Amino acid sequence: MVKFYQHLFKYDYPWQNVTLAFWLRYPNPFASHVLAVDVLDRYIDENGVLKTTRLVLKKGKVPKWFPEHFLKSSEAFVIEESEVDPKNKTMVTRTRNLNHVRIMQIVETQTFTQHEQNPELTSCKTEARIISKFGWGMTGRIEGFGQSTFIANAAKARKGMQHILQMIREKQSTNRVPFLNPA
């Protein structure tokens, strides 16, 4: 069995600010579970698309009902692959955990696009699949826990993005981020 999650959200900021905030979002007060972020690869392809692969170390929580001896550490490495297309004003990110995948794997895709009617807004579509191959009659319970945790963390992630976006807006108003000031 697989659990799914989908959410649509509009940021009250232009696309270029939202994509900048994505890269600057750690650290923020809503992401204390993120321990480290490292860029593994970054390049611009022949179409002008920025492609980046990052490794993120996150600290998770194990439910009390989960058998202790199956999981030595609640820390998880997450691979994040992104494509930023400035011409079409789209950014697509894909993340998935690299360890603990038999217990639970979460595969997330986010798509950020300039809003069709208002260029001062950015649309964000988040989709996730939560999969457990643990067995022992616990698969559904693990996936349910993963889904509810993902939903809560996605709300925190949006708050973190809003926090960073507000910081960018404040710096723009004082001309401290000149390349993002409206012309």
C-alpha positions in Angstrom: 0.0 0.0 0.0 1.2 3.6 -0.7 0.0 6.8 0.9 -0.2 10.0 -1.3 -0.2 13.7 -0.5 -0.9 16.6 -2.8 -1.1 20.3 -1.9 -1.4 23.5 -4.0 -0.2 26.8 -2.5 0.3 30.3 -3.7 3.1 32.5 -2.4 2.4 36.2 -2.4 5.9 36.8 -4.0 7.3 36.8 -7.5 8.8 33.6 -8.9 12.4 34.9 -8.7 12.1 35.7 -5.0 10.5 32.3 -4.2 13.3 30.4 -6.0 15.9 32.4 -4.2 14.2 31.7 -0.9 14.3 28.0 -1.7 18.1 28.1 -1.8 18.3 30.3 1.3 15.7 28.4 3.4 18.1 26.7 5.8 18.6 27.6 8.5 15.2 29.1 9.6 13.3 28.8 12.8 10.9 26.3 11.4 13.5 23.8 10.2 15.4 22.8 13.3 15.3 19.2 12.0 17.7 20.0 9.2 21.2 19.4 10.4 23.3 20.0 7.2 23.0 20.7 3.5 25.8 20.2 0.9 25.8 20.8 -2.8 27.1 17.7 -4.6 26.7 18.9 -8.2 25.6 22.1 -9.9 25.7 23.1 -13.6 23.8 24.9 -16.3 22.7 22.6 -19.2 22.7 23.5 -22.9 19.1 24.9 -22.5 20.1 27.3 -19.7 18.5 25.2 -17.0 20.3 25.2 -13.6 20.6 21.6 -12.3 21.6 21.0 -8.7 22.0 17.9 -6.6 22.2 18.4 -2.8 22.6 16.1 0.1 20.5 17.0 3.2 20.9 15.5 6.6 17.6 15.6 8.6 16.7 14.4 12.1 13.4 12.6 12.3 11.2 11.2 15.0 10.4 7.6 15.6 6.9 6.8 16.9 6.9 5.2 20.4 5.1 2.1 19.1 7.9 1.3 16.6 10.3 -1.4 17.7 13.5 0.3 18.9 16.0 -2.3 17.7 15.1 -1.8 14.0 16.4 1.7 13.8 19.8 2.7 15.2 19.5 6.4 14.3 16.5 8.7 13.4 18.8 10.8 11.2 18.2 10.4 7.5 20.1 11.5 4.4 17.9 13.0 1.7 18.9 13.6 -1.9 17.5 16.7 -3.5 17.6 17.2 -7.3 16.3 20.4 -8.8 15.9 22.0 -12.1 15.5 25.8 -12.4 14.3 27.1 -15.8 14.5 30.9 -15.7 13.2 31.3 -19.3 9.9 29.5 -18.5 9.9 30.5 -14.8 9.7 27.0 -13.5 11.5 25.1 -10.8 11.0 21.4 -10.1 12.5 19.7 -7.1 12.6 16.0 -6.3 13.6 14.6 -2.9 13.8 11.2 -1.5 15.4 9.6 1.6 18.5 7.4 1.0 18.5 5.4 4.2 15.7 3.7 6.1 14.0 3.0 2.8 12.8 -0.5 3.8 11.0 1.0 6.8 9.7 4.1 4.9 10.6 6.0 1.8 9.2 9.4 1.0 9.5 10.7 -2.5 8.5 14.3 -2.9 8.1 16.5 -6.0 7.6 20.3 -5.8 6.8 22.5 -8.8 7.2 26.2 -8.6 5.8 28.3 -11.4 5.0 31.9 -12.0 1.2 32.4 -11.5 -0.6 32.4 -14.8 -2.7 35.6 -14.1 -0.5 37.5 -11.7 3.3 37.6 -12.1 3.6 38.8 -8.5 2.5 35.4 -7.3 4.1 32.0 -7.4 2.2 28.7 -7.6 3.6 25.7 -5.7 2.4 22.2 -6.2 3.7 19.6 -3.8 3.2 15.9 -4.3 4.5 13.0 -2.2 4.4 9.2 -2.1 5.0 7.5 1.3 5.9 3.8 0.9 6.8 1.2 3.5 8.1 -2.3 2.7 8.5 -3.1 6.4 5.9 -5.8 6.6 5.1 -7.5 9.9 1.6 -6.1 9.7 3.0 -2.6 10.3 3.1 -1.3 6.7 -0.2 0.7 6.9 0.6 2.1 10.3 4.1 3.2 9.2 2.7 4.8 6.0 0.0 6.6 8.0 2.6 7.9 10.5 4.8 9.1 7.5 1.9 10.8 5.8 0.7 12.7 8.9 4.3 13.7 9.7 4.9 14.8 6.1 1.7 17.0 6.2 2.9 18.7 9.4 6.4 19.2 8.1 5.1 20.6 4.8 3.2 23.2 6.7 6.4 24.1 8.7 8.3 24.2 5.4 5.8 26.8 4.0 6.2 28.9 7.2 10.0 28.7 6.8 9.8 29.8 3.2 7.5 32.7 4.2 10.0 33.7 6.9 12.8 33.8 4.3 10.7 35.6 1.7 9.8 38.3 4.3 13.5 38.7 5.0 14.2 39.1 1.2 11.3 41.6 1.0 12.8 43.7 3.9 16.2 43.6 2.3 14.8 44.7 -1.1 13.1 47.7 0.5 16.4 48.8 1.9 18.2 48.1 -1.4 20.4 45.4 0.2 19.5 42.8 -2.5 19.9 45.0 -5.6 19.6 42.2 -8.2 16.1 41.5 -7.0 14.8 45.1 -6.8 11.9 45.8 -9.1 12.9 47.9 -12.1 
